[in-house]
Amino acid sequence: MTNAIHTIITATGSYIPEVKVSNADFLNHQFFERDGTAITKDNATIIEKFREITGIEERRYARTDQKASDLGYKAAINAFASSGIDPETLDYIIVAHNFGDISHQSNRSDMVPTLASRIKYMLGIQNPDCIAYDLPFGCPGWLQGVIQAEYYIRSGDAKRCMVIGTETLSRIIDPHDRDSMLYGDGAGAVILEASPNTEKGILAHKTQTYASEHAMLLNMGPTYVQNECEHDLFIKMNGRKLYEFALTNVPMVIKAALDKAGVHLSEIKKVLIHQANDKMDTAILQRVFKLYDMESTGHDIMPMTISWLGNSSVATIPTLLDLIQKRKMPEHQLNEGDKVIIASVGAGMNINALIYQF
C-alpha cells in the first residue's frame, strides 16, 4: 500500500423522500404477535411505547414511482451538484443496499443489473473504467463500502470513488408487525479521493462478523397473519437479542478502531452512528464512554435523525453526514481537525467502525 496517501471525503449528498409517514398513520393497523395471535392492546398505547423506546415520530417513504436506484441516483446528483466534480472521473461506484429495486405494491427484489450499474446508467457515465458494483452487508453496508474504497485508493488502484447507501425498506415490511414502524426510505452518498494530506482523512477502521450464533437475529420471514401473502417474505427482527448483542459488541469494535488509530475517546468531537434505535444508540454510546471511565455527553456528541427519518438502513449515516455538512443541523458542526467515530451494526451480524479526521 502507498502509505503516504490518505483517503478523504470531498463531497456528500443525500435524498430524503417527500412522503412523510407519522406514527399516527399506524393507528388503524392490526398488529399480531409472532405466533399469529392478534395483539389486544390498543394501537395508541403500542405506538406511544414504540416512540418512547425508539425515538421515532415519523419516517419517509419513497414515492410510488421511485425505486432504491432512483433514490441513490438523486443522492449522487446532489453530491455532484454541491461539489462540481465530474462524474466521468469516478473510478468506482459502490452501492450498498440489501433488497435491490422493489416496485410499489410488490415484494419482489430486482437486482439484475446491479443498482450500481443502473445508477451509472442514469448518471450517463460513459467511462468503462468506472467500475460499478453492489455491496449487501446489512445496515453497515455503506460504511463497509467506504472501507473498501479506502483500500482501492490506498493501493493506488483508484483516485476517486463514490459510495452510495440506498434503501426502500417500506416495500419489504410486514404491516402486521410492530417493528414495521421502525423503517423508512432514503439515500446518501459520499465521494472519496486520494490526498497527500496526512493530517486528515480515514485514520483507521475495524470490521467484525458474528455469524456463528447471531446470523439470524435479522432475517426474512412470512407475515404474522396466517393465509395472507403466503409466498412473500418480510424483514423480521429478534429485537431483544439484537439489542443485547449490540450493547455487548459494538463498543468493543469502536474501541478497537480508536486503538488502531492511536486516538483517545477524549479527542472525538462527534459520533456518527447508524440510526437504528434512539435508546439502543444512546446505550451503546454510554458503554463506549464507560470503557474510558468517562461520562457520556449524549446527543451533544451523537447527532440523531431517527426521530423524523426512522431507520433507513444503509442510508442513515451518509444522510446524517450530508445534513451536517450542508448546515441543515445547525446544532452540530464538523470543523477542520475534528476527529469523529463512524459506526454501524446490522444483519449478518456485522459491525464496523471508522475513525476520520476532517
WOCOR-V991599 format. One record per residue. SS is DSSP state (@ for helix, = for strand, . for the rest). PSI is psi in degrees with one decimal (none if undefined). NEAR is the number of other C-alpha atoms within 12 Angstrom. Layout:
<<SS/PSI/NEAR> <SS/PSI/NEAR>>
//
This chain:
<<./150.8/13> <./94.4/19> <./-19.2/19> <./-16.3/18> <./130.6/28> <=/157.6/34> <=/121.6/42> <=/154.6/35> <=/119.8/35> <=/-11.5/29> <=/149.6/34> <=/156.4/40> <=/160.0/42> <=/162.9/44> <=/119.0/41> <./113.8/40> <./152.5/37> <./-25.1/18> <=/115.1/22> <=/132.8/23> <=/111.1/29> <=/167.5/24> <@/-32.6/36> <@/-23.2/22> <@/-11.1/18> <@/3.1/29> <./-30.1/22> <./5.5/15> <./152.3/23> <./111.1/25> <./146.6/31> <=/156.7/26> <./170.4/22> <./-30.2/22> <./3.8/15> <./-1.3/18> <./141.8/17> <=/141.8/20> <./122.5/21> <./-19.2/13> <./141.8/18> <./149.6/18> <@/-32.6/25> <@/-40.5/20> <@/-42.8/18> <@/-45.7/27> <@/-38.8/31> <@/-40.0/22> <@/-41.2/19> <@/-45.2/28> <@/-40.6/29> <@/-37.6/18> <@/-46.2/27> <@/-24.2/36> <./2.3/31> <./127.6/37> <./-27.9/33> <=/167.5/31> <=/170.3/39> <=/139.6/38> <=/147.2/39> <./152.0/38> <./160.9/26> <./-22.8/20> <./7.8/17> <./148.4/30> <./175.9/39> <@/-39.2/52> <@/-32.8/46> <@/-42.0/41> <@/-42.1/45> <@/-39.1/53> <@/-44.0/40> <@/-37.4/33> <@/-39.6/41> <@/-46.3/46> <@/-40.4/34> <@/-39.3/32> <@/-41.9/38> <@/-42.0/27> <@/-35.5/18> <@/-7.1/22> <@/-23.1/21> <./10.9/17> <./139.0/24> <./121.4/24> <@/-28.2/31> <@/-13.7/24> <@/0.1/25> <./137.9/35> <./-31.0/33> <=/144.8/41> <=/112.2/48> <=/122.4/46> <=/115.5/51> <=/131.9/47> <./-179.6/49> <./-17.1/41> <./2.8/43> <./-156.9/36> <=/125.5/37> <./123.7/34> <./158.0/26> <./137.5/21> <./27.3/18> <./157.9/21> <./11.6/28> <./128.6/19> <./135.3/28> <=/112.9/20> <./17.2/26> <./114.7/16> <./175.1/18> <./156.5/29> <@/-34.2/39> <@/-42.4/40> <@/-38.9/30> <@/-43.1/30> <@/-40.2/40> <@/-41.0/38> <@/-46.6/24> <@/-32.2/20> <@/-14.9/28> <./24.7/17> <./125.7/24> <./-24.6/18> <./113.6/19> <./-16.1/17> <./-2.1/19> <./104.9/29> <=/128.6/31> <=/123.9/32> <=/163.5/30> <=/156.9/38> <=/100.5/34> <./117.3/33> <./27.5/33> <@/-165.1/39> <@/-29.0/42> <@/7.4/46> <@/-42.3/46> <@/-45.5/51> <@/-35.7/53> <@/-33.5/41> <@/-39.4/40> <@/-42.2/49> <@/-42.3/36> <@/-43.2/34> <@/-37.5/42> <@/-38.0/42> <@/-43.1/30> <@/-44.0/30> <@/-45.5/36> <@/-29.1/30> <@/-11.4/19> <./1.1/22> <./-23.1/24> <./153.6/29> <./-25.4/31> <=/125.9/39> <=/145.2/46> <=/133.0/57> <=/123.2/53> <=/139.9/60> <=/121.8/59> <=/141.5/58> <=/144.6/51> <=/74.7/46> <@/-21.8/44> <@/-17.2/43> <@/-11.3/36> <./26.2/40> <./145.3/36> <./113.2/36> <./-13.6/33> <./5.1/34> <./125.8/35> <@/-30.4/38> <@/-14.7/40> <@/-22.4/36> <@/-14.0/50> <@/-33.2/45> <=/146.4/47> <./179.2/47> <=/157.3/52> <=/178.0/50> <=/145.9/54> <=/155.1/50> <=/151.9/50> <=/154.2/49> <=/127.2/46> <=/143.0/41> <=/158.6/37> <=/139.2/34> <=/140.0/26> <./-4.7/18> <./106.3/19> <./3.1/20> <./-4.2/20> <./167.4/28> <=/-165.2/36> <=/123.8/43> <=/-37.0/34> <=/163.8/35> <=/162.0/36> <=/135.6/36> <=/142.5/36> <=/150.6/27> <=/123.0/26> <./83.1/25> <./-30.0/17> <./-37.6/11> <./-18.8/13> <./7.1/25> <./-30.8/23> <./13.3/24> <./-31.8/30> <=/123.7/30> <=/-173.4/25> <=/138.7/23> <=/172.8/24> <./165.5/27> <./156.8/33> <./-6.3/32> <./120.6/25> <./145.5/18> <./21.9/11> <./133.6/15> <./50.2/21> <./-29.6/15> <./1.6/15> <./151.7/24> <./145.2/24> <=/157.9/32> <=/131.2/37> <=/149.8/31> <=/137.6/30> <./86.4/25> <@/-45.2/25> <@/-47.6/15> <@/-34.9/19> <@/-43.2/32> <@/-48.0/30> <@/-40.8/19> <@/-46.9/32> <@/-43.9/39> <@/-30.7/27> <@/-39.3/24> <@/-34.2/33> <@/-45.0/43> <@/-36.4/39> <@/-34.9/29> <@/-41.0/36> <@/-44.8/45> <@/-37.6/36> <@/-38.6/30> <@/-41.5/33> <@/-44.7/36> <@/-41.2/21> <@/-35.2/20> <@/-12.3/27> <./33.2/19> <./134.1/27> <./150.2/25> <@/-31.1/33> <@/-18.0/24> <@/-9.2/21> <=/130.6/34> <=/-36.2/31> <=/151.2/37> <=/111.6/45> <=/100.8/44> <=/150.2/50> <./128.2/48> <./80.9/46> <./-41.1/46> <./121.3/40> <@/-46.2/34> <@/-42.4/26> <@/-45.1/33> <@/-40.3/39> <@/-41.6/35> <@/-38.6/31> <@/-46.5/38> <@/-42.7/42> <@/-39.5/27> <@/-38.3/27> <@/-46.8/37> <@/-35.4/26> <@/-33.4/19> <@/-24.1/24> <./11.1/22> <./41.7/13> <./158.5/16> <./131.5/16> <./140.3/26> <./8.5/22> <@/-136.4/25> <@/-8.1/24> <@/-37.6/20> <./-18.0/32> <./92.1/36> <./143.9/38> <./139.5/38> <./-1.3/41> <@/-26.5/40> <@/-30.5/33> <@/-8.8/34> <@/-12.3/44> <./-163.2/46> <=/106.4/47> <./27.6/55> <./-122.9/49> <./-14.4/52> <@/-13.2/55> <@/-47.0/53> <@/-49.3/53> <@/-31.3/51> <@/-45.5/50> <@/-46.7/47> <@/-43.3/41> <@/-41.1/38> <@/-39.5/33> <@/-46.2/27> <@/-30.3/29> <./9.2/22> <./32.7/15> <./-0.3/17> <./76.1/19> <./-22.0/13> <./-7.7/17> <./133.2/26> <./149.2/29> <./114.6/30> <./162.7/17> <./130.4/15> <./-13.7/19> <./137.3/24> <=/136.6/34> <=/154.7/41> <=/133.5/47> <=/125.5/49> <=/152.8/53> <=/158.1/49> <=/143.8/49> <=/-167.2/48> <./137.2/38> <./-49.9/31> <./130.6/35> <=/144.1/36> <=/137.5/43> <=/155.7/46> <=/145.0/44> <=/140.4/43> <=/126.8/44> <=/140.1/41> <=/124.2/32> <./none/28>>
//
